[in-house]
Amino acid sequence: MRPEEFNSKDYLPHGYYPWPDLISPHAEQMGKDMDGWIDNDYTFLTEEQREKYKRMKLHICTARMWPDLTYEQSIPCNRFMLQYVAFDDQVENSSLEEIQQLRDRCTAILKGDQPRPEENAIYQHMALIRDEFRALMPEIWVERFIYYFYQSVRYGIELEYPYKIAQRPPSLTLFKTIREYSVLMRPYLIFGEIESGLVLPEHIFEHIVVQKIISHMTLVIAWQNDIHSLPKEMAKGTEVFNLVFVLQQQYNLSLEDACKEAFRIHNEEMAELLTLHTEYREFGEYQEHVDKFFYYAGVGIQGVNTFYLQTERYLHGGVGFAWPEEGRTANIQANGG
């Protein structure tokens, strides 16, 4: 199989997962909101980058992953979708020290620091996200969100860094461990608690079965992302943090065989997730909370898959991606430049 023959929908078509495929009734307004933020606030990006982010229609990802949010609830979730995607994309050429500084500054803002006037939209919107979530959710949930944000950057983006610099993948075992965090989905998965209105108490959230369910869900989305983003990453030529590339490297597989194996791993992850939820039913009065958490996260898995099939973000050749520009990495660190 030649790279240009690869089509992710041959593996993960519409409706692949056992949850409904839905979209928010507020999607149109969410799109208008996001385009306004890109045009008016994300001025540290080039005009070409801003246009590409608008064409990606990231608000549709929000609308499909969490279709039952009220419009008020959708605002910080949609704002975070743009903020976190731009964060991840634009640190691609940054040094490890710059990424660490960005992580620490964003975490400090989430915990209460105010962004300085000269700091760009990455920081200004993080403060808005914090205030909007605090107005909607209890403190236990906000602390959970902050921790998952920190964790994903600290143990995801940062642990990827030496392998990206060396342009060599880690072993499959280590890759799976890091990829669970570098897919950056942990903060998003708990948005289902906003939809359901059922926030898991800490002793349930920290239960080993719930944590394992979250781990499986995160990895399902990681393998899903690696399959859908493959056309963009093949175009880059230097990407190593994709399951398909790791399998090719470790087992000397052809592209076609590596894709088949990646799909098998995805399906195995999915089967383990469903089995775990079905078999363990010992949460007593909190079983409904866990079931709702599982359902809304599942709708998110279905929804993000549909988004991947519709967005321009992962087009062949990387033409739809807002690649960071050489020499502009400092722009994400400070002003709106």
Order of alpha helices (4+ residues) and beta strands (2+ residues): alpha-alpha-alpha-alpha-alpha-alpha-alpha-alpha-alpha-alpha-alpha-alpha-alpha-alpha-alpha-alpha-alpha
